[in-house]
Every structure is written in C-alpha cells, then in structure tokens.
Amino acid sequence: MNISSLYDKSIKLIDDSYSRLQRIWVLPKGSISKKMINNHPYYYHQYRDGKKVVSRIIKDEELVDLKKRVNERKKLVKLNKNAKNELNKNIRVIAIFDKGLSASLLDEAFAYSFDEIPISQRKHVMIPLVNVVHNGNSSLLNNPNLKEYFEKWQNGEIRAREISNYIIQKISD
C-alpha cells in the first residue's frame, strides 16, 4: 500500500466516522437496567446528563425499541473509537514518509475532533475554536462570512474542515 492510498483510506475513515457521529447524536445514550420488585421486572433507562445520572422507567411497549437504539449507539461509538485508533496509526506511518500529507491528515483529524462535539454544546466552543484555528488573529473574528460559517457549524449544517479551509484561504489571500 502506498502513502497516498493510505491517506485516502484515512480520509474515508474520517468521513465514515462523521456519518456515524451524526447517527450517534440522535440515538439515546446510556444503558437499560432491570430491577425486580415484588417478583415483577421493571426496566430503567439510565444515562448521564452532565454530572448527574438520570434514571427513567421504561414502559413495556418502549423496551424493545429503546434497547435496540441504545445498543446501536454503543456499536457505532465502538466503531468510531476503532476508526480513531486506526487513524492515529495511519498518521504515524504517513509522517515517516511524507510530512506534507501527514500535516494535511492531522488537519483533517483535528477538524473531525471538533465535529465530535455534540451540536447542543457547540455554542460554548465557538470563540476558543477561532482562537485555536488562527492563533488569536482577532480580525478574523469580525469577518461576517466566518461568523456565518461558525453558525452553520454550530447548527450541524457544515463540518469543521469547511471552516478551516475558509480560514486558510483568507490567511493566504
């Protein structure tokens, strides 16, 4: 396998992970637990909301569907974790042979790590993201097009790599 095909495979890993991530966001997190009370089984959906553990009783008609959706989320999260590990290995291999491709792949992986932030939490990272991406160049913060890109990213309409591509274009102009 040559380096450019390894790079292409790595980009596909990122794109596939992003697709899985979009599905993960809409699936319920947590687990299903069973408790026996007076010889009658009761099922609970338990998950974290911040630091708090939430436990919600599940109606019998909801159980099968909820169990399926929780398990699907766990499977997708595991697939993304495996893809991330493989991506890290690929970055190391590419770095040995081609520094330019390695830097490009690191940029893609960095952008994907911002895409992993749930949409509901993205408004809290907008300014830190701008500062990281362009090293504190405050003139870009006032750029209306960049603000529009960030708003689209906050709403999940575009990916973080589109923001970094826009910034790179503006810096090189």
N, CA, C and O of each residue as an XYZ file, in Angstrom:
692
protein
N       0.857     -1.182      0.000
C       0.000      0.000      0.000
C       0.898      1.238      0.000
O       1.804      1.363      0.824
N       0.631      2.143     -0.934
C       1.444      3.354     -0.962
C       0.846      4.423     -0.040
O      -0.276      4.288      0.448
N       1.612      5.469      0.181
C       1.234      6.500      1.154
C      -0.030      7.249      0.737
O      -0.876      7.549      1.580
N      -0.166      7.555     -0.559
C      -1.356      8.313     -0.979
C      -2.623      7.479     -0.807
O      -3.675      8.031     -0.483
N      -2.550      6.163     -1.014
C      -3.751      5.339     -0.798
C      -4.051      5.208      0.703
O      -5.213      5.121      1.099
N      -3.001      5.194      1.536
C      -3.202      5.185      2.981
C      -3.851      6.500      3.432
O      -4.714      6.514      4.310
N      -3.417      7.598      2.813
C      -4.018      8.901      3.101
C      -5.501      8.888      2.705
O      -6.357      9.307      3.484
N      -5.802      8.403      1.487
C      -7.192      8.341      1.028
C      -8.037      7.464      1.950
O      -9.180      7.799      2.262
N      -7.470      6.347      2.380
C      -8.179      5.448      3.302
C      -8.455      6.168      4.623
O      -9.522      6.006      5.214
N      -7.489      6.960      5.078
C      -7.650      7.699      6.336
C      -8.740      8.762      6.224
O      -9.531      8.949      7.149
N      -8.777      9.454      5.088
C      -9.830     10.455      4.876
C     -11.198      9.769      4.856
O     -12.170     10.299      5.397
N     -11.270      8.601      4.238
C     -12.529      7.841      4.230
C     -12.918      7.436      5.653
O     -14.097      7.462      6.005
N     -11.933      7.063      6.468
C     -12.204      6.744      7.879
C     -12.846      7.936      8.579
O     -13.815      7.778      9.323
N     -12.304      9.130      8.338
C     -12.848     10.338      8.966
C     -14.271     10.600      8.469
O     -15.162     10.903      9.262
N     -14.479     10.483      7.162
C     -15.815     10.728      6.608
C     -16.832      9.714      7.126
O     -17.958     10.080      7.462
N     -16.440      8.445      7.191
C     -17.343      7.412      7.710
C     -17.642      7.644      9.190
O     -18.771      7.460      9.645
N     -16.614      8.052      9.932
C     -16.806      8.335     11.357
C     -17.764      9.501     11.550
O     -18.596      9.487     12.458
N     -17.646     10.505     10.696
C     -18.545     11.654     10.787
C     -19.998     11.217     10.517
O     -20.919     11.657     11.204
N     -20.188     10.364      9.528
C     -21.540      9.868      9.232
C     -22.105      9.101     10.426
O     -23.269      9.268     10.790
N     -21.258      8.251     11.033
C     -21.708      7.521     12.229
C     -22.006      8.486     13.362
O     -22.964      8.296     14.111
N     -21.181      9.529     13.490
C     -21.351     10.515     14.549
C     -22.714     11.202     14.450
O     -23.372     11.429     15.465
N     -23.131     11.529     13.244
C     -24.443     12.162     13.062
C     -25.560     11.235     13.553
O     -26.553     11.697     14.116
N     -25.396      9.953     13.342
C     -26.389      8.979     13.816
C     -26.317      8.853     15.345
O     -27.344      8.744     16.015
N     -25.101      8.870     15.884
C     -24.915      8.750     17.332
C     -25.646      9.871     18.068
O     -26.253      9.640     19.113
N     -25.585     11.088     17.520
C     -26.206     12.233     18.190
C     -27.706     12.071     18.374
O     -28.267     12.623     19.321
N     -28.373     11.327     17.491
C     -29.828     11.208     17.600
C     -30.260      9.955     18.353
O     -31.444      9.788     18.647
N     -29.316      9.075     18.668
C     -29.647      7.865     19.409
C     -29.517      8.112     20.908
O     -28.708      8.936     21.335
N     -30.313      7.399     21.709
C     -30.243      7.609     23.160
C     -28.959      7.024     23.746
O     -28.520      5.942     23.357
N     -28.370      7.758     24.685
C     -27.160      7.271     25.339
C     -27.547      6.519     26.601
O     -28.707      6.534     27.014
N     -26.568      5.862     27.209
C     -26.801      5.186     28.480
C     -26.977      3.691     28.336
O     -26.454      3.061     27.417
N     -27.730      3.145     29.272
C     -27.951      1.700     29.285
C     -29.337      1.391     29.849
O     -30.016      2.248     30.413
N     -29.724      0.129     29.669
C     -31.003     -0.346     30.194
C     -30.692     -1.256     31.382
O     -29.868     -2.164     31.272
N     -31.342     -1.017     32.501
C     -31.145     -1.881     33.666
C     -32.490     -2.480     34.076
O     -33.556     -1.925     33.809
N     -32.395     -3.626     34.729
C     -33.605     -4.344     35.150
C     -33.578     -4.477     36.666
O     -32.554     -4.833     37.250
N     -34.706     -4.187     37.293
C     -34.838     -4.354     38.742
C     -36.092     -5.182     39.011
O     -37.143     -4.962     38.409
N     -35.956     -6.125     39.917
C     -37.104     -6.952     40.314
C     -37.697     -6.373     41.590
O     -37.015     -6.247     42.607
N     -38.967     -6.025     41.520
C     -39.678     -5.502     42.686
C     -40.958     -6.319     42.822
O     -41.794     -6.336     41.919
N     -41.100     -6.995     43.960
C     -42.247     -7.879     44.207
C     -42.435     -8.889     43.067
O     -43.547     -9.093     42.581
N     -41.350     -9.503     42.661
C     -41.340    -10.504     41.579
C     -41.854     -9.973     40.248
O     -42.320    -10.737     39.403
N     -41.766     -8.671     40.069
C     -42.164     -8.075     38.795
C     -40.958     -7.293     38.261
O     -40.377     -6.477     38.976
N     -40.579     -7.551     36.981
C     -39.423     -6.840     36.443
C     -39.787     -5.403     36.026
O     -40.812     -5.166     35.387
N     -38.932     -4.471     36.398
C     -39.061     -3.087     35.971
C     -37.775     -2.721     35.238
O     -36.679     -3.070     35.677
N     -37.917     -2.026     34.135
C     -36.759     -1.649     33.333
C     -36.573     -0.136     33.391
O     -37.529      0.638     33.363
N     -35.292      0.251     33.474
C     -34.939      1.662     33.589
C     -33.920      2.039     32.519
O     -33.011      1.269     32.212
N     -34.083      3.220     31.964
C     -33.094      3.786     31.052
C     -32.255      4.730     31.899
O     -32.760      5.713     32.441
N     -30.944      4.416     32.008
C     -30.058      5.225     32.821
C     -28.987      5.850     31.933
O     -28.388      5.183     31.090
N     -28.761      7.149     32.141
C     -27.754      7.870     31.367
C     -27.296      9.084     32.163
O     -27.935      9.493     33.131
N     -26.179      9.645     31.733
C     -25.638     10.837     32.383
C     -26.130     12.092     31.670
O     -26.189     12.145     30.441
N     -26.475     13.078     32.451
C     -26.786     14.412     31.940
C     -25.850     15.355     32.679
O     -26.161     15.835     33.769
N     -24.690     15.612     32.065
C     -23.634     16.339     32.763
C     -23.033     15.414     33.805
O     -22.576     14.318     33.480
N     -23.033     15.853     35.058
C     -22.501     15.016     36.140
C     -23.593     14.207     36.821
O     -23.311     13.362     37.670
N     -24.823     14.464     36.452
C     -25.968     13.832     37.099
C     -26.373     12.558     36.353
O     -26.402     12.545     35.122
N     -26.685     11.490     37.087
C     -27.184     10.256     36.494
C     -28.708     10.316     36.506
O     -29.326     10.528     37.550
N     -29.300     10.128     35.335
C     -30.748     10.154     35.199
C     -31.232      8.716     35.035
O     -30.662      7.940     34.269
N     -32.279      8.376     35.757
C     -32.856      7.043     35.668
C     -34.351      7.202     35.385
O     -35.091      7.783     36.179
N     -34.772      6.677     34.247
C     -36.169      6.846     33.808
C     -36.781      5.473     33.593
O     -36.199      4.627     32.915
N     -37.955      5.250     34.171
C     -38.621      3.958     33.995
C     -39.102      3.834     32.546
O     -39.545      4.806     31.936
N     -39.002      2.622     32.016
C     -39.367      2.370     30.620
C     -40.679      1.586     30.590
O     -40.838      0.584     31.288
N     -41.598      2.056     29.781
C     -42.851      1.323     29.588
C     -42.561      0.059     28.786
O     -41.628      0.032     27.984
N     -43.350     -0.977     28.997
C     -43.121     -2.262     28.324
C     -43.107     -2.124     26.809
O     -42.308     -2.779     26.139
N     -43.972     -1.287     26.259
C     -44.043     -1.135     24.799
C     -42.831     -0.382     24.224
O     -42.569     -0.469     23.024
N     -42.094      0.350     25.061
C     -40.900      1.082     24.626
C     -39.631      0.242     24.699
O     -38.646      0.547     24.027
N     -39.648     -0.814     25.512
C     -38.428     -1.534     25.876
C     -37.636     -2.061     24.685
O     -36.435     -1.808     24.589
N     -38.278     -2.782     23.784
C     -37.564     -3.418     22.676
C     -36.907     -2.376     21.778
O     -35.737     -2.508     21.421
N     -37.660     -1.340     21.414
C     -37.127     -0.304     20.534
C     -35.987      0.465     21.208
O     -34.957      0.722     20.583
N     -36.167      0.829     22.467
C     -35.137      1.586     23.178
C     -33.862      0.755     23.334
O     -32.758      1.269     23.156
N     -34.014     -0.521     23.665
C     -32.860     -1.408     23.801
C     -32.081     -1.480     22.488
O     -30.851     -1.425     22.474
N     -32.820     -1.604     21.390
C     -32.197     -1.679     20.068
C     -31.426     -0.396     19.751
O     -30.306     -0.448     19.243
N     -32.031      0.750     20.053
C     -31.405      2.033     19.747
C     -30.189      2.299     20.640
O     -29.187      2.830     20.163
N     -30.258      1.940     21.921
C     -29.119      2.109     22.833
C     -27.964      1.221     22.378
O     -26.813      1.657     22.376
N     -28.262     -0.021     21.993
C     -27.223     -0.937     21.520
C     -26.612     -0.471     20.200
O     -25.410     -0.623     19.981
N     -27.439      0.097     19.322
C     -26.915      0.630     18.064
C     -25.932      1.758     18.344
O     -24.874      1.835     17.719
N     -26.278      2.628     19.279
C     -25.372      3.735     19.636
C     -24.050      3.196     20.164
O     -22.984      3.668     19.772
N     -24.118      2.203     21.060
C     -22.890      1.621     21.615
C     -22.020      1.027     20.511
O     -20.798      1.174     20.529
N     -22.651      0.361     19.559
C     -21.911     -0.238     18.442
C     -21.238      0.845     17.597
O     -20.073      0.707     17.225
N     -21.962      1.914     17.297
C     -21.404      2.997     16.488
C     -20.264      3.715     17.218
O     -19.264      4.078     16.597
N     -20.409      3.920     18.516
C     -19.355      4.559     19.308
C     -18.096      3.695     19.278
O     -16.987      4.211     19.144
N     -18.272      2.376     19.403
C     -17.124      1.463     19.356
C     -16.453      1.501     17.984
O     -15.225      1.505     17.896
N     -17.251      1.527     16.914
C     -16.690      1.622     15.564
C     -15.884      2.916     15.393
O     -14.810      2.908     14.790
N     -16.399      4.009     15.918
C     -15.680      5.284     15.819
C     -14.386      5.262     16.629
O     -13.377      5.830     16.212
N     -14.419      4.608     17.780
C     -13.203      4.501     18.594
C     -12.145      3.688     17.843
O     -10.974      4.069     17.820
N     -12.547      2.580     17.234
C     -11.620      1.758     16.457
C     -11.073      2.538     15.258
O      -9.888      2.442     14.938
N     -11.944      3.312     14.597
C     -11.510      4.116     13.445
C     -10.498      5.164     13.892
O      -9.527      5.430     13.183
N     -10.718      5.759     15.057
C      -9.794      6.774     15.569
C      -8.425      6.160     15.859
O      -7.394      6.768     15.570
N      -8.418      4.952     16.432
C      -7.155      4.263     16.694
C      -6.418      3.960     15.390
O      -5.206      4.148     15.293
N      -7.162      3.489     14.392
C      -6.546      3.196     13.097
C      -6.022      4.474     12.448
O      -4.949      4.476     11.844
N      -6.777      5.551     12.574
C      -6.349      6.832     12.021
C      -5.045      7.302     12.660
O      -4.156      7.794     11.966
N      -4.928      7.154     13.975
C      -3.695      7.543     14.666
C      -2.503      6.745     14.161
O      -1.414      7.294     13.991
N      -2.702      5.447     13.919
C      -1.625      4.620     13.365
C      -1.249      5.103     11.966
O      -0.068      5.199     11.633
N      -2.259      5.405     11.153
C      -2.008      5.875      9.791
C      -1.237      7.187      9.786
O      -0.344      7.383      8.962
N      -1.581      8.087     10.707
C      -0.894      9.375     10.786
C       0.589      9.156     11.076
O       1.443      9.815     10.482
N       0.898      8.230     11.992
C       2.301      7.953     12.327
C       3.059      7.398     11.124
O       4.193      7.797     10.858
N       2.424      6.472     10.397
C       3.083      5.874      9.225
C       3.309      6.933      8.148
O       4.399      7.024      7.584
N       2.289      7.724      7.867
C       2.402      8.748      6.834
C       3.462      9.786      7.225
O       4.195     10.281      6.369
N       3.540     10.113      8.525
C       4.513     11.106      8.990
C       5.945     10.673      8.680
O       6.804     11.516      8.423
N       6.206      9.369      8.701
C       7.547      8.863      8.414
C       7.921      9.129      6.958
O       9.067      9.470      6.662
N       6.967      8.976      6.057
C       7.274      9.027      4.629
C       6.967     10.352      3.950
O       7.638     10.723      2.987
N       5.953     11.075      4.445
C       5.549     12.301      3.750
C       5.015     13.309      4.759
O       3.872     13.206      5.206
N       5.838     14.273      5.110
C       5.456     15.277      6.121
C       4.267     16.127      5.677
O       3.420     16.486      6.495
N       4.202     16.453      4.375
C       3.100     17.278      3.873
C       1.756     16.576      3.995
O       0.781     17.160      4.468
N       1.710     15.303      3.561
C       0.465     14.530      3.688
C       0.114     14.327      5.153
O      -1.058     14.353      5.526
N       1.127     14.125      5.977
C       0.887     13.925      7.403
C       0.254     15.171      8.021
O      -0.691     15.063      8.802
N       0.766     16.347      7.677
C       0.214     17.600      8.211
C      -1.224     17.782      7.746
O      -2.080     18.216      8.517
N      -1.489     17.449      6.483
C      -2.842     17.567      5.940
C      -3.800     16.627      6.661
O      -4.926     17.004      6.988
N      -3.344     15.399      6.907
C      -4.185     14.423      7.601
C      -4.411     14.832      9.050
O      -5.505     14.643      9.582
N      -3.392     15.390      9.693
C      -3.562     15.889     11.059
C      -4.604     17.008     11.096
O      -5.406     17.079     12.027
N      -4.593     17.881     10.082
C      -5.580     18.950      9.994
C      -6.991     18.371      9.876
O      -7.923     18.854     10.518
N      -7.140     17.328      9.045
C      -8.450     16.668      8.892
C      -8.890     16.045     10.218
O     -10.046     16.175     10.620
N      -7.965     15.372     10.886
C      -8.296     14.725     12.164
C      -8.653     15.764     13.218
O      -9.560     15.547     14.022
N      -7.939     16.902     13.221
C      -8.211     17.981     14.163
C      -9.610     18.544     13.924
O     -10.369     18.773     14.866
N      -9.940     18.763     12.647
C     -11.273     19.280     12.315
C     -12.345     18.285     12.741
O     -13.389     18.676     13.263
N     -12.085     16.988     12.517
C     -13.069     15.969     12.914
C     -13.267     15.976     14.428
O     -14.386     15.775     14.900
N     -12.203     16.204     15.193
C     -12.356     16.199     16.653
C     -13.304     17.309     17.102
O     -14.004     17.151     18.102
N     -13.338     18.434     16.376
C     -14.321     19.469     16.693
C     -15.721     19.034     16.274
O     -16.704     19.399     16.919
N     -15.816     18.254     15.193
C     -17.128     17.765     14.769
C     -17.711     16.763     15.759
O     -18.920     16.533     15.769
N     -16.853     16.162     16.597
C     -17.338     15.212     17.601
C     -18.116     15.902     18.717
O     -18.859     15.248     19.450
N     -17.955     17.202     18.851
C     -18.669     17.941     19.892
C     -20.153     17.926     19.545
O     -20.527     18.322     18.442
N     -21.007     17.475     20.469
C     -22.445     17.470     20.179
C     -22.943     18.863     19.805
O     -22.470     19.870     20.331
N     -23.888     18.897     18.901
C     -24.411     20.174     18.401
C     -24.906     21.057     19.548
O     -24.742     22.277     19.511
N     -25.509     20.442     20.561
C     -26.042     21.221     21.679
C     -24.946     21.925     22.479
O     -25.237     22.890     23.185
N     -23.697     21.470     22.389
C     -22.600     22.054     23.150
C     -21.727     23.001     22.334
O     -20.832     23.639     22.889
N     -21.968     23.103     21.043
C     -21.058     23.839     20.164
C     -21.017     25.336     20.412
O     -19.988     25.961     20.157
N     -22.088     25.929     20.896
C     -22.060     27.384     21.108
C     -21.043     27.772     22.176
O     -20.601     28.921     22.220
N     -20.663     26.816     23.049
C     -19.702     27.101     24.115
C     -18.256     27.069     23.628
O     -17.361     27.515     24.346
N     -18.008     26.551     22.422
C     -16.629     26.409     21.946
C     -16.309     27.306     20.760
O     -15.208     27.223     20.215
N     -17.234     28.156     20.346
C     -17.005     28.950     19.138
C     -15.771     29.840     19.244
O     -14.902     29.775     18.374
N     -15.668     30.657     20.267
C     -14.542     31.580     20.395
C     -13.233     30.818     20.632
O     -12.238     31.139     19.982
N     -13.183     29.822     21.533
C     -11.930     29.068     21.669
C     -11.501     28.411     20.357
O     -10.307     28.339     20.065
N     -12.454     27.936     19.572
C     -12.125     27.309     18.292
C     -11.486     28.325     17.353
O     -10.492     28.025     16.691
N     -12.051     29.515     17.295
C     -11.487     30.564     16.431
C     -10.059     30.869     16.873
O      -9.160     30.984     16.040
N      -9.852     30.996     18.167
C      -8.518     31.326     18.679
C      -7.508     30.230     18.359
O      -6.366     30.526     18.007
N      -7.910     28.987     18.476
C      -7.002     27.875     18.180
C      -6.676     27.837     16.699
O      -5.514     27.696     16.318
N      -7.704     27.962     15.857
C      -7.519     27.799     14.416
C      -6.626     28.883     13.822
O      -5.799     28.586     12.961
N      -6.772     30.120     14.255
C      -5.978     31.178     13.615
C      -5.058     31.917     14.582
O      -4.688     33.066     14.340
N      -4.689     31.250     15.680
C      -3.688     31.764     16.617
C      -3.985     33.170     17.133
O      -3.085     34.004     17.221
N      -5.227     33.429     17.468
C      -5.580     34.690     18.100
C      -5.699     35.880     17.168
O      -5.729     37.014     17.646
N      -5.770     35.673     15.853
C      -5.930     36.775     14.896
C      -7.360     37.298     15.017
O      -8.271     36.745     14.402
N      -7.566     38.352     15.800
C      -8.917     38.827     16.101
C      -9.620     39.451     14.897
O     -10.843     39.587     14.914
N      -8.880     39.836     13.852
C      -9.535     40.425     12.681
C     -10.456     39.398     12.015
O     -11.475     39.763     11.430
N     -10.101     38.131     12.106
C     -10.973     37.098     11.525
C     -12.271     36.951     12.304
O     -13.298     36.586     11.730
N     -12.240     37.232     13.616
C     -13.454     37.122     14.428
C     -14.549     38.057     13.937
O     -15.734     37.750     14.060
N     -14.160     39.185     13.388
C     -15.137     40.169     12.919
C     -15.579     39.928     11.484
O     -16.416     40.670     10.971
N     -15.047     38.923     10.832
C     -15.397     38.607      9.459
C     -16.810     38.022      9.422
O     -17.044     36.971     10.020
N     -17.770     38.678      8.728
C     -19.154     38.188      8.721
C     -19.292     36.812      8.076
O     -20.130     36.013      8.494
N     -18.473     36.532      7.060
C     -18.557     35.208      6.430
C     -18.116     34.110      7.386
O     -18.704     33.029      7.415
N     -17.069     34.395      8.174
C     -16.593     33.410      9.140
C     -17.641     33.176     10.220
O     -17.868     32.042     10.642
N     -18.276     34.253     10.662
C     -19.347     34.103     11.662
C     -20.469     33.226     11.109
O     -21.038     32.401     11.823
N     -20.777     33.422      9.818
C     -21.819     32.608      9.182
C     -21.401     31.132      9.149
O     -22.211     30.244      9.412
N     -20.121     30.882      8.821
C     -19.613     29.509      8.817
C     -19.752     28.887     10.204
O     -20.199     27.747     10.333
N     -19.363     29.643     11.256
C     -19.458     29.116     12.612
C     -20.904     28.839     13.011
O     -21.183     27.834     13.666
N     -21.811     29.706     12.630
C     -23.220     29.476     12.948
C     -23.730     28.211     12.261
O     -24.488     27.438     12.846
N     -23.305     28.010     11.014
C     -23.700     26.789     10.304
C     -23.108     25.568     10.987
O     -23.778     24.542     11.105
N     -21.844     25.664     11.445
C     -21.216     24.551     12.149
C     -21.924     24.283     13.473
O     -22.141     23.128     13.840
N     -22.286     25.353     14.193
C     -22.990     25.199     15.465
C     -24.311     24.462     15.273
O     -24.737     23.701     16.142
N     -24.954     24.691     14.133
C     -26.240     24.044     13.850
C     -26.081     22.684     13.196
O     -27.073     22.005     12.933
N     -24.842     22.276     12.928
C     -24.594     20.976     12.323
C     -24.803     20.950     10.819
O     -24.935     19.876     10.233
N     -24.835     22.120     10.183
C     -25.074     22.190      8.740
C     -23.810     21.968      7.920
O     -23.884     21.503      6.783
N     -22.641     22.299      8.490
C     -21.369     22.079      7.791
C     -20.387     21.435      8.756
O     -20.634     21.358      9.960
N     -19.261     20.970      8.204
C     -18.226     20.350      9.008
C     -17.135     21.356      9.345
O     -16.989     22.377      8.674
N     -16.377     21.061     10.382
C     -15.322     21.969     10.842
C     -14.246     22.167      9.776
O     -13.614     23.222      9.730
N     -14.029     21.175      8.926
C     -12.987     21.325      7.897
C     -13.327     22.456      6.930
O     -12.422     23.080      6.374
N     -14.614     22.732      6.720
C     -15.002     23.836      5.844
C     -14.605     25.181      6.458
O     -14.259     26.117      5.737
N     -14.655     25.272      7.785
C     -14.219     26.496      8.465
C     -12.717     26.655      8.302
O     -12.242     27.736      7.953
N     -11.963     25.586      8.551
C     -10.502     25.708      8.448
C     -10.075     26.002      7.009
O      -9.125     26.756      6.798
N     -10.759     25.422      6.011
C     -10.445     25.727      4.613
C     -10.684     27.202      4.307
O      -9.898     27.830      3.598
N     -11.772     27.752      4.845
C     -12.087     29.159      4.636
C     -11.015     30.049      5.276
O     -10.570     31.025      4.673
N     -10.604     29.705      6.502
C      -9.589     30.498      7.204
C      -8.266     30.435      6.470
O      -7.599     31.454      6.294
N      -7.882     29.241      6.041
C      -6.624     29.095      5.284
C      -6.658     29.946      4.016
O      -5.669     30.589      3.662
N      -7.793     29.942      3.344
C      -7.935     30.767      2.126
C      -7.774     32.248      2.458
O      -7.083     32.970      1.740
N      -8.403     32.703      3.535
C      -8.347     34.113      3.910
C      -6.942     34.522      4.335
O      -6.488     35.619      4.010
N      -6.255     33.648      5.057
C      -4.907     33.968      5.509
C      -3.952     34.047      4.322
O      -3.064     34.899      4.288
N      -4.139     33.158      3.352
C      -3.232     33.150      2.204
C      -3.541     34.240      1.185
O      -2.712     34.513      0.317
N      -4.722     34.876      1.267
C      -5.057     35.980      0.348
C      -4.248     37.220      0.622
O      -4.414     38.230     -0.063
